[in-house]
Each structure stands twice: as C-alpha cells, then as structure tokens.
C-alpha cells in the first residue's frame, strides 16, 4: 500500500501536534506495529517525531510543564492554559535552536541525579528573557493566552520560570523526601525552600505548588510542607501562608465523601470499584493530614478531620447495609408451606433481573474493594458482619437450588442454571475467587446427574 501524500501527512502532523499528551501516547502504542511502506507507517513516523519532541519539551520545561492543565475544577490552583505550553516551546525553539539541540543530545543519555541539568536550566533562563522582551511571535501569543485566562498570569509564569532551577533540583529529591523523612532530608527540603523564597513575595507557596504538580497525588505535598516546618502545630500552620495546602486537602476529603455517598449502584462493578478506590484515597488523605500536622483535639482542623473520619465510616457503613436487600432482590426466595410450616426456598420461576444483579454486583465489588482500607477507615467490623451474613445467605441459597435440581423439582432448569451462574459470581466476591469455580463445578455436577424430563408430546413407550 502506498504511503499518504505529503499534503495529508501535513494534515496529520497538524492534528497530532494539537492533541493532548495522552492521545499522542495512545496513538504511538496503537501504531507500534505499523512499519514498511504503508499509509500507517507515515502516520507512525509523524507520531514518533511528536512524542520525541514532547519528551524533550517536558524535560527542558519540567518545573513548569505540569502546571499547564485545566483548572476549572479548582480555580485557585496555580495553573496555566494547556494550549500556551506548545506555543512557548515553539517560540523557545525558534530563538534558541542551538541550545535546544544541545539539550536533545544531553537527554539521549540523561540519568536523573547524575547528568547535569545545566543545558535545561539555560533554556528556562532564556525563556525568562524572551518573556521580558515580548518579541517572538509564538511566545507573545502564549503570553496573551495566559493573561486572558487570569489577570497577572504572565507575572506568575515569569516567577515560576525564574524558580525553575531550584524546583528542578528539588524534584530529583522528591522520591527520597516522600518515602521517609529524616533530619538530613528535612534539612535539604528547608534549604530548597529558602532558596525558592528569594524569588520574592508568594515564592514560598509557589514553590510547593510547583513541586506538588510533579507528584502523582499532588496532595502529598503536605508531607514536604510538614518537613520544612518541622511538623507544625495546627495553630502555627493555619496562620501561615502555607495553610492553603492543608485547607485544599480537607476540601478534597469533603468532595470525595460526597462521591462515595452518591455512587450509583446501577453502574455495576466499575462503579463499585471506582467508589472503593475513592474510599482508599480518602483514608490516605486523612492519614496524611493527621501525620503532617500536630492537630488540636477539639475544634479547628482537628475537629473537622475527626468529623470527616466519622462521616467516612458512616457513609461506608450505610452503603454496606444495603447489601441484604440487594442480594435478596438479585437471588429472590419465596415462602412455601411444608406440612404446617412455612419455609423459604429459592424462587426459580423467572430469570434473574439484570438490574437487580447489576446493583448487587456493584455493591459487592465495592465491599471487596474496601477490604484493605477498612481498619483505618473505622468500618472493618461492619464490613465483616455484613459480608459474613451475605456469605451465609448465599451458601444456603446455593445448597437449596442444588437440592431442588437433584430432586428434579425445579420448574425450569435453564432459570435454575442462570441463578446459579449469578450465585457463583457473587461467591467469588463474597468469599474468594476460587469460590466461583466451586459453585460452577457443583452446579455442573448436579445438572449432569439429573436427566431432563421427557417432553409431554413424546411417546412414553419410546426408548430414551
């Protein structure tokens, strides 16, 4: 197959250049197998070139690149419009092409903590000069976008660029500072903070904003704040310019509590898994606050965090207590009279209701997903009780259905098989994954041991 003409390749190049990093990375993975003189091979080369260019850009502008994000969810966060970053890079490449190529050569053999970052720092310093000059077309366009997004944004950007060498060095130390805080590491963090504060007013908070943007979970920056301030008391931190990081994390806890309280069971297993992940994040966030700050026992932040812990346990327990009703709806039973007594046995007259099964599946997935965070979250006891009761009810249901199957007393074998399929899935969530296979094997054995009844229209004298 012939390759794409140059005009179409240019169109592809323009589209790829304007796509977000995640999209470009996904395209690269999707086109990994394309090679030779095919149309896709040309697209692959365009994508590979774009990936290489962005890798270089993100390394050179590492201290500020993560700040170019959509901030609509948090208008107070330090951030710049995403479309300004490629404009700044294009302008920098135009005015400092030799330095950019030197940086590319350095990046080819770059080892964090070993290779000098001086070529990268030189480029960020050049970008500061270009921001002041406001002559290069692409850089001017980027600055206009930034200022239109937030008044004073260009001044903030310049401050971040001037602070980039300090932030770059601190970023290399972040894994150490986060993993375990020692006196030596805390002293190094304080030194970096002091260097950053020389950048003028608001430089201190801005330093932590830039460092936090480098982290997978930006709220863990509170750990570095705590190290720099030597595990501050609540009153000391709340009165400082760094209080914003604790307040932001507490606000995030409140938002995540609402997510857990309102997660939709109709979303099934994915919704349950997502909600369980949010619960795990909540326990980590609350733990971060408790470990980073010397909290007051009553009132203030200490009181707020204690209420958040109680709310987390209450919200989770409330959702867990919905399980018996949902399980009964997904695997319904009915009352039948045996002699003079009424007993409960599985209702096998209608197929499983997909909606009921979906909701129960979602809650069981949630219950399984919060296992690791149950102890710290304060809902371990409720979870154990609910899951034990669910397991006993499910085991009895399976036994009753299998007994009816063996005795040939099920009105519809196919419906019984479908119910057992649902029960097998639930068993894996309530007990352990192997429990699903056990239920399936027992069901197959029970159905195999019973011959299907002869249809009424067949001749009774005809041999089977």
Secondary structure, DSSP 8 states (H G I E B T S, - for coil): -----HHHHHHHHHHHHTS-HHHHHHHHHHTTT--SSSHHHHHHHHHHHHHHHHHHHHHHTHHHHTT-S--TT-TTS----HHHHHHHHHHHHHH-HHHHHHHHHHHHT--TTTS--HHHHHHHHHHHHHHHH--SHHHHHHHHHHHHHSTTHHHHHHHHHHTHHHHHHHHHHHHHHHH---HHHHHHHHHHHHHHHTT-TTHHHHHHHHHHHTSSSGGGHHHHHHHHTTS-BHHHHHTSTTHHHHHHHHHHHHHHHHHHHT--GGGHHHHHHHHHHHHHHHHHHHHHHHHHSB--SSSHHHHHHHHHHHHHHHHHHHHHTTHHHHHHHHS-EEEEEETTEEEEEE--SS---HHHHHHHHHHHHHHHHTTTTHHHHT-HHHHHHHHHHHHHHHHHHHHHHHHHHHTT--S-HHHHHHHHHHHHHHHHHHT-HHHHHHHHHHHHHHHHTS-----TTS-TTS--
